[in-house]
Amino acid sequence: MAEIAVAPHAADRQAELKADRQADLKVDHHKADLKVGLYQVLDQALEARKLSGGAGGQVAHVLASGDGWRVADVVCTSGPHDHPFEEQHSEYSIAVVLAGTFQYRSPAGHALMTPGAAMLGTPGQCFECGHDHGAGDRCVAFWYSRDRLERLVSDSGHRGPLRFDLARIPPVRALAPVIAAAAAHVVDPADAPWDEIGTSLAARVATLVRGSTPLYRSPLNSEARVTRIVRAINRVPAAPFTVDALAGEAGLSPYHFLRTFERLTGVTPHQYVLRARLREAAIRLVSRNEKILDVALACGFGDVSNFNRTFRAEFGVAPGDYRRGAGLVRPARRG
């Protein structure tokens, strides 16, 4: 894979790594193998930065490219003490978050980016990414030329020019299959159908953008609290989370925690935990030779019948069929 080194950010600090570890909820970390490779690469990059004493930055490994599109695995090691810097989108950009969190600011709004969400960028837009509340993130970023994306959008049944007037699409069911497929093929890149994944992602995002509403802007301290919870959930999604426990860790009442979490992430805590577990399960199904029952139990589902039913509702196929199809991304439904 080709490597593109991006200039490092400002002065180095090691405190973000310690803070990141302290932010994790008190859960059973012997289940850390649920990271299935997504966090391993990020953790290794963060540790390498710590040992080198260098500043945070990002490295993008190009995974594939074609006529008017390309896709890369992007790992960022910036943290709270690295100063964000302004960049500009030169092409349409859709980046799906696989691990970690960060703040994204553009003319379309301010968004907390979490695993399962998609960051959106329009050509010519200036933007800024920061890690105010935790170190590091990993994304799969797709870039499309204007002609390529407008052709994809038109072919999917939409008319008129497309502009991303939103900064983010939250973790929603419509994106779950394509994001799970991207995550699985980053872990196991052999024969990855990146052109299919990129095409499906663009069509789904176009549909969601036209029916979405502007983002809610919460106070900074609320964002820090929710970020801490999101990072803990994604580290060990199978842990037995409860609203009371999560609210206590966030320092909020259950009522205010529910409202704040949904406003910042776009989904409820229950939906977020469920989708984090389902993504883990989807990745395991195509990258590990485990029994479906073992996958269900390892990912936090109490019984296989509930897992089968929930998985089918999210991905449109049973777990066994998903495995046999190697996480094939099906065309988005048009309503």
C-alpha positions, 0 to 999 in steps of 0.5 A: 500500500502506498503511504502518504505522510502528513505533516505532524501537528504542534508540540508533543504531550504524553498526558492525553494517553494517560487521560485516555486510559483513565477515561475508560469505564471500569469494565472487564478488560480481558475482553479487549480482543473484541478490538479485532484489529481496529484498535490494535493499529491505532494503539500501536501508532499512539505508543510509537508517538509516545516513545518517539516524543514527536508531535501528533499527526496522521498517516494515510495508507491508500487502499485502492483507487479508480476513475474519480475515486480513491480510499485510504486507511487514515490513522491519526495520533493527535491528542488534546495538546496538539493544536488543530489546523485548518485544511480545505476539502479539494474533493467530496469526502466521506470518512467513516470512523472506525476507532477513537473520537474527534471533533470536526468543524466546518461551515456545515457545523460542529460535530462529535465524530464517533465510530459508526459515524460518517464525516462529510466534506464538500469541495472548497469547504475549509475544515478543522479536526481536533482531539479535545477530549482524547487521543487518536482516531482511525477512519476509512476515507473515501474521496470522490471527484465532482463528476464521479459523485454527481453521477453516482447520486444521479444513478441512485435516483436523486436529482440536482447538485449535491452539497453536504450541508451537514458535517456528519451522518450519525451511526444509523441503520442505513449506514451500518452494512457499508461501515461494517464492510469497510471495517471488516476489509480494513482488518482483512484487506484481501480482495476487498471490493472497495469500489462497491463499498464506495459506491454504496456509501455515496448513494446511502449518504446522499439519501440521508443528507436530503432528509437530515436536520442541522446538528445540535451544538452542546456546551464543551463540558457536555461534549467531553463527558459524552466523548469519554463514554463513547470511547469506553463503549467502543473499547469493550462494547460487550460490557454490561452497560446501563444508563445509570452507570453511564450517566454516573461516569459522565457526571450527569443525571440519567435524564440529562445524560440521555438528552445530551448523548442523543443530541451529540451522537445522533442516537440513544445510548442503547442504540449506540451500544447495540450498533457497536456490538453489531459492528464487532459481530459483523467483523468477527463473522468475516475475519474469524473462524468462530461459531455464530454462538461464540460470536454472539456471546463474545459481543454481548448478546445473551442468546443466539436467537436474539442475536440472529433477530437483531443482526438480520434487522440491522444488516438485512441478512442472517449472520450465516448468510452474511458470513457466506457473502463475506459482508457483501454490501447490498444496494441501499433501499430507495423509499 
